[in-house]
Amino acid sequence: MLRQVDLAKRLGWQQAYVSRYETGERQLSVDEYVAVALAIGVDPVALLGELLSKHSS
């Protein structure tokens, strides 16, 4: 399990910033989305494709 503080360190962000987007208080920009996906080991393009296919069905 990846904790907020660990993800924040990987990204070079403050933990509070990670918390705010995790709780929906703020939204990620496209470049932030890509950075987070890569930091957690997920292909950002594949993830977006998966989300879009779920919304279109």
N, CA, C and O of each residue as an XYZ file, in Angstrom:
228
protein
N       0.847     -1.183      0.000
C       0.000      0.000      0.000
C       0.887      1.240      0.000
O       1.867      1.316      0.741
N       0.540      2.183     -0.819
C       1.298      3.414     -0.941
C       0.602      4.504     -0.134
O      -0.564      4.821     -0.369
N       1.324      5.060      0.804
C       0.759      6.130      1.636
C       0.907      7.479      0.935
O       1.762      7.655      0.068
N       0.064      8.419      1.326
C       0.119      9.760      0.750
C       1.512     10.360      0.882
O       2.025     10.966     -0.059
N       2.114     10.193      2.036
C       3.430     10.792      2.269
C       4.473     10.179      1.334
O       5.379     10.877      0.880
N       4.353      8.883      1.043
C       5.288      8.227      0.134
C       5.092      8.715     -1.302
O       6.061      8.980     -2.013
N       3.842      8.830     -1.717
C       3.559      9.337     -3.056
C       4.045     10.777     -3.181
O       4.645     11.147     -4.190
N       3.793     11.569     -2.179
C       4.245     12.962     -2.199
C       5.763     13.041     -2.360
O       6.264     13.875     -3.114
N       6.485     12.188     -1.666
C       7.946     12.167     -1.797
C       8.368     11.790     -3.212
O       9.288     12.391     -3.768
N       7.701     10.801     -3.794
C       8.028     10.387     -5.166
C       7.817     11.528     -6.156
O       8.563     11.678     -7.124
N       6.788     12.325     -5.894
C       6.426     13.408     -6.803
C       7.143     14.720     -6.497
O       7.189     15.620     -7.336
N       7.699     14.821     -5.293
C       8.312     16.085     -4.880
C       7.273     17.118     -4.478
O       7.508     18.322     -4.578
N       6.114     16.635     -4.019
C       5.012     17.500     -3.604
C       4.849     17.415     -2.095
O       5.403     16.528     -1.445
N       4.090     18.339     -1.552
C       3.712     18.283     -0.144
C       2.616     17.224      0.036
O       1.791     17.022     -0.855
N       2.614     16.561      1.177
C       1.597     15.551      1.467
C       0.204     16.157      1.457
O      -0.750     15.513      1.019
N       0.077     17.390      1.934
C      -1.231     18.053      1.963
C      -1.803     18.222      0.549
O      -3.016     18.153      0.352
N      -0.931     18.441     -0.415
C      -1.368     18.585     -1.799
C      -1.960     17.276     -2.302
O      -3.008     17.272     -2.948
N      -1.293     16.171     -2.009
C      -1.797     14.854     -2.390
C      -3.141     14.604     -1.714
O      -4.061     14.083     -2.343
N      -3.259     14.963     -0.471
C      -4.500     14.775      0.271
C      -5.652     15.553     -0.361
O      -6.767     15.040     -0.458
N      -5.390     16.782     -0.789
C      -6.456     17.616     -1.361
C      -7.011     17.040     -2.661
O      -8.216     17.125     -2.898
N      -6.161     16.454     -3.510
C      -6.742     15.891     -4.728
C      -7.352     14.526     -4.446
O      -8.289     14.116     -5.130
N      -6.834     13.818     -3.450
C      -7.405     12.514     -3.116
C      -8.817     12.655     -2.555
O      -9.671     11.805     -2.808
N      -9.065     13.711     -1.803
C     -10.387     13.927     -1.219
C     -11.340     14.663     -2.161
O     -12.513     14.852     -1.838
N     -10.833     15.081     -3.331
C     -11.674     15.777     -4.298
C     -11.734     17.271     -4.091
O     -12.480     17.968     -4.779
N     -10.962     17.765     -3.156
C     -10.940     19.208     -2.888
C     -10.323     19.967     -4.060
O     -10.628     21.137     -4.287
N      -9.456     19.287     -4.793
C      -8.836     19.897     -5.963
C      -8.694     18.835     -7.043
O      -8.615     17.643     -6.746
N      -8.661     19.268     -8.288
C      -8.514     18.335     -9.405
C      -7.099     18.418     -9.964
O      -6.442     19.457     -9.899
N      -6.652     17.298    -10.513
C      -5.327     17.257    -11.118
C      -5.366     17.837    -12.524
O      -6.331     17.634    -13.261
N      -4.324     18.550    -12.888
C      -4.154     18.954    -14.283
C      -3.671     17.729    -15.048
O      -3.342     16.708    -14.444
N      -3.628     17.825    -16.358
C      -3.208     16.686    -17.174
C      -1.777     16.281    -16.842
O      -1.487     15.093    -16.707
N      -0.884     17.252    -16.711
C       0.506     16.904    -16.416
C       0.649     16.305    -15.020
O       1.509     15.450    -14.804
N      -0.168     16.733    -14.080
C      -0.151     16.141    -12.738
C      -0.697     14.718    -12.771
O      -0.166     13.831    -12.103
N      -1.755     14.499    -13.548
C      -2.317     13.157    -13.712
C      -1.252     12.193    -14.241
O      -1.099     11.085    -13.728
N      -0.530     12.620    -15.256
C       0.527     11.785    -15.839
C       1.595     11.498    -14.790
O       2.043     10.358    -14.661
N       2.009     12.518    -14.040
C       3.040     12.329    -13.017
C       2.595     11.341    -11.949
O       3.377     10.487    -11.531
N       1.346     11.448    -11.504
C       0.832     10.533    -10.477
C       0.761      9.113    -11.028
O       1.189      8.168    -10.365
N       0.226      8.957    -12.226
C       0.124      7.618    -12.815
C       1.502      6.970    -12.908
O       1.670      5.811    -12.528
N       2.467      7.695    -13.401
C       3.813      7.149    -13.529
C       4.418      6.838    -12.161
O       5.119      5.839    -12.003
N       4.148      7.691    -11.177
C       4.691      7.490     -9.828
C       4.139      6.236     -9.162
O       4.803      5.634     -8.318
N       2.920      5.839     -9.541
C       2.346      4.627     -8.949
C       2.516      3.413     -9.858
O       2.010      2.331     -9.561
N       3.234      3.599    -10.971
C       3.544      2.479    -11.844
C       2.444      2.093    -12.801
O       2.333      0.929    -13.186
N       1.619      3.065    -13.193
C       0.510      2.805    -14.105
C       0.740      3.598    -15.389
O       1.183      4.746    -15.348
N       0.436      2.977    -16.529
C       0.531      3.678    -17.807
C      -0.632      4.669    -17.889
O      -1.789      4.248    -17.910
N      -0.351      5.975    -17.936
C      -1.436      6.964    -17.929
C      -2.354      6.867    -19.147
O      -3.550      7.135    -19.040
N      -1.809      6.490    -20.298
C      -2.623      6.367    -21.507
C      -3.563      5.171    -21.392
O      -4.741      5.266    -21.735
N      -3.040      4.051    -20.912
C      -3.874      2.855    -20.743
C      -4.973      3.100    -19.715
O      -6.112      2.673    -19.906
N      -4.632      3.786    -18.628
C      -5.628      4.089    -17.604
C      -6.737      4.966    -18.159
O      -7.917      4.708    -17.919
N      -6.371      5.984    -18.889
C      -7.374      6.870    -19.472
C      -8.252      6.109    -20.464
O      -9.468      6.299    -20.490
N      -7.646      5.257    -21.272
C      -8.424      4.449    -22.210
C      -9.416      3.550    -21.498
O     -10.553      3.388    -21.940
N      -8.976      2.968    -20.391
C      -9.857      2.097    -19.597
C     -11.034      2.897    -19.031
O     -12.176      2.437    -19.068
N     -10.758      4.076    -18.517
C     -11.821      4.912    -17.955
C     -12.809      5.352    -19.039
O     -14.021      5.351    -18.823
N     -12.283      5.725    -20.192
C     -13.156      6.165    -21.276
C     -14.022      5.033    -21.797
O     -15.182      5.256    -22.142
N     -13.483      3.826    -21.860
C     -14.288      2.702    -22.352
C     -15.399      2.358    -21.360
O     -16.472      1.916    -21.769
N     -15.160      2.551    -20.089
C     -16.205      2.296    -19.082
C     -17.320      3.332    -19.197
O     -18.492      3.005    -19.007
N     -16.967      4.568    -19.506
C     -17.985      5.624    -19.621
C     -18.802      5.510    -20.904
O     -19.952      5.946    -20.949
N     -18.214      4.927    -21.944
C     -18.924      4.844    -23.209
C     -19.867      3.645    -23.297
O     -20.684      3.564    -24.214
N     -19.756      2.722    -22.353
C     -20.633      1.543    -22.410
C     -21.843      1.666    -21.546
O     -22.664      0.750    -21.498
